Amino acid sequence: MFIADQIQQLLALDEVQLIPENEPPHIDTKSTISAEHRIKMLQLALQDYSRLTLNLSEIERGGKSYTYDTLSKLTADHPENDYFFIIGGDMVDYLEKWYRIDELMQLVKFVAVKRDQTVLTEPKYPVQMIDLPLLNISSSYIRGSIKANHQPNFLLPAEVLNYINQHGLYQ
């Protein structure tokens, strides 16, 4: 949320769409909670931020969630828009492994945010690097805290944490 909000402001974007994936395309798939819960938590988290919106196209499409497929449809449906795709700086070195990356580069401008103190190599692809205050917080850390029965107060909106507790998620 912090990254999406700050990038929206720094780049003066009309909006930042958060797109929950349906099924990750990676070989090392991870188990996740249902789309229904992920959508509800995002709705709660975004309710006070009009420039951060929810795009459910990958959930609605079903199957594996490839960025190229999603952005290809978005740019075809709305050719009047310029699209930016926000990634963590740790993903820059992996872009060459992304599905149809060369075509994807024609559709969007990549924006990467440094996630730690790691010095990044010169990217093979054009990526706009953005420096934000480093917050060493990950979804894995938050899920682990909840599983250990610790409340990650202030790391999630209170409404989202209440939802997680009410539904016994990440236990």
C-alpha positions as CSV (number, residue, x, y, z in Angstrom):
1,M,0.0,0.0,0.0
2,F,2.8,2.4,0.9
3,I,4.6,1.7,-2.4
4,A,1.5,2.0,-4.5
5,D,0.5,5.3,-2.8
6,Q,4.0,6.8,-3.0
7,I,4.5,5.8,-6.7
8,Q,1.1,7.3,-7.5
9,Q,2.1,10.6,-6.0
10,L,5.7,10.7,-7.2
11,L,4.8,10.0,-10.8
12,A,1.5,11.9,-10.6
13,L,-0.4,8.9,-11.9
14,D,-4.2,9.1,-12.3
15,E,-4.5,5.8,-10.4
16,V,-2.6,2.7,-9.4
17,Q,-4.5,-0.5,-10.0
18,L,-3.7,-3.4,-7.7
19,I,-4.2,-6.7,-9.6
20,P,-4.5,-9.8,-7.5
21,E,-3.2,-12.8,-9.4
22,N,-5.4,-15.9,-10.0
23,E,-2.7,-18.5,-10.3
24,P,1.0,-17.7,-10.2
25,P,2.8,-18.8,-13.3
26,H,5.9,-19.9,-11.4
27,I,7.0,-23.5,-11.1
28,D,7.5,-23.1,-7.4
29,T,3.8,-22.4,-6.7
30,K,2.9,-21.3,-3.2
31,S,-0.4,-22.1,-1.5
32,T,-2.5,-19.0,-0.9
33,I,-5.9,-18.2,0.5
34,S,-9.0,-17.9,-1.6
35,A,-9.5,-15.1,-4.1
36,E,-12.6,-14.1,-2.1
37,H,-10.6,-13.4,1.0
38,R,-7.8,-11.6,-0.9
39,I,-10.3,-9.4,-2.7
40,K,-12.1,-8.5,0.5
41,M,-8.9,-7.6,2.2
42,L,-7.8,-5.4,-0.7
43,Q,-11.2,-3.7,-0.7
44,L,-10.9,-2.9,3.0
45,A,-7.3,-1.6,2.6
46,L,-8.2,0.6,-0.4
47,Q,-11.5,2.1,0.9
48,D,-9.9,5.4,1.9
49,Y,-7.6,5.8,-1.1
50,S,-9.5,6.9,-4.2
51,R,-6.4,6.8,-6.5
52,L,-5.6,3.2,-5.5
53,T,-8.1,0.9,-7.2
54,L,-8.7,-2.8,-7.6
55,N,-8.6,-4.6,-11.0
56,L,-10.0,-8.1,-10.9
57,S,-9.2,-9.0,-14.5
58,E,-6.8,-11.9,-13.6
59,I,-9.2,-13.4,-11.1
60,E,-12.1,-13.1,-13.6
61,R,-10.0,-14.6,-16.5
62,G,-8.9,-17.6,-14.4
63,G,-6.0,-19.8,-15.2
64,K,-2.3,-18.8,-14.9
65,S,-1.7,-15.1,-14.4
66,Y,0.7,-13.8,-16.9
67,T,1.5,-10.1,-16.8
68,Y,1.7,-10.0,-20.6
69,D,-1.8,-11.3,-21.0
70,T,-3.2,-8.8,-18.5
71,L,-1.4,-5.8,-19.9
72,S,-2.1,-6.8,-23.5
73,K,-5.8,-6.7,-22.7
74,L,-5.7,-3.5,-20.7
75,T,-3.7,-1.6,-23.4
76,A,-6.0,-2.9,-26.1
77,D,-9.1,-1.9,-24.2
78,H,-7.7,1.5,-23.2
79,P,-5.1,2.6,-25.8
80,E,-5.4,6.2,-24.7
81,N,-3.7,5.3,-21.4
82,D,0.0,5.1,-20.6
83,Y,0.7,2.1,-18.3
84,F,3.4,1.7,-15.7
85,F,4.1,-1.6,-14.0
86,I,5.5,-1.4,-10.5
87,I,7.9,-4.1,-9.3
88,G,10.3,-4.6,-6.5
89,G,13.9,-3.9,-7.3
90,D,14.7,-7.5,-6.6
91,M,12.7,-8.5,-9.7
92,V,14.7,-6.4,-12.1
93,D,17.3,-9.1,-12.7
94,Y,14.6,-11.7,-13.4
95,L,12.8,-9.7,-16.1
96,E,14.5,-11.6,-18.9
97,K,12.7,-14.7,-17.6
98,W,9.3,-13.2,-17.8
99,Y,6.8,-14.5,-20.3
100,R,6.9,-12.5,-23.5
101,I,9.0,-9.8,-21.8
102,D,10.1,-8.1,-25.1
103,E,6.5,-7.6,-26.1
104,L,5.6,-6.6,-22.6
105,M,8.2,-3.9,-22.7
106,Q,6.4,-2.4,-25.7
107,L,3.2,-2.1,-23.7
108,V,4.3,-0.7,-20.4
109,K,7.0,1.2,-18.6
110,F,8.5,-0.7,-15.7
111,V,9.1,1.1,-12.4
112,A,11.2,-0.6,-9.8
113,V,11.3,0.2,-6.1
114,K,14.4,-0.8,-4.1
115,R,13.3,-3.1,-1.3
116,D,16.6,-3.3,0.5
117,Q,20.2,-2.1,0.5
118,T,21.3,-4.5,-2.3
119,V,23.2,-2.8,-5.1
120,L,21.4,-3.6,-8.3
121,T,23.3,-4.4,-11.5
122,E,22.6,-2.4,-14.6
123,P,19.2,-3.8,-15.9
124,K,19.1,-5.4,-19.3
125,Y,15.7,-3.8,-19.9
126,P,14.7,-0.1,-19.4
127,V,13.4,0.3,-15.9
128,Q,12.8,3.5,-14.0
129,M,14.3,3.1,-10.5
130,I,12.5,4.9,-7.7
131,D,14.0,5.3,-4.2
132,L,11.6,5.2,-1.3
133,P,12.3,4.9,2.4
134,L,13.3,1.3,3.0
135,L,10.7,-0.7,4.9
136,N,11.9,-4.2,5.5
137,I,8.5,-5.7,5.7
138,S,7.3,-8.6,3.6
139,S,4.0,-10.5,3.3
140,S,5.9,-13.6,4.5
141,Y,6.9,-11.7,7.7
142,I,3.3,-10.6,8.3
143,R,1.9,-14.1,7.7
144,G,4.5,-15.5,10.0
145,S,3.6,-13.1,12.7
146,I,0.0,-14.0,12.5
147,K,0.8,-17.7,12.6
148,A,2.9,-17.1,15.7
149,N,-0.1,-15.4,17.3
150,H,1.5,-11.9,17.2
151,Q,-0.5,-9.0,15.9
152,P,1.3,-7.0,13.1
153,N,-0.3,-3.8,14.3
154,F,0.5,-0.8,12.0
155,L,1.8,-3.1,9.2
156,L,-1.7,-3.6,7.9
157,P,-4.7,-1.4,8.0
158,A,-6.7,-2.2,11.1
159,E,-9.7,-3.2,9.1
160,V,-7.6,-5.8,7.2
161,L,-6.1,-7.2,10.4
162,N,-9.6,-7.4,12.0
163,Y,-10.8,-9.3,8.9
164,I,-7.9,-11.7,9.1
165,N,-8.6,-12.4,12.8
166,Q,-12.4,-12.8,12.2
167,H,-11.8,-15.4,9.5
168,G,-8.9,-17.2,11.1
169,L,-6.6,-16.6,8.1
170,Y,-2.9,-17.4,8.0
171,Q,-3.2,-19.5,11.2
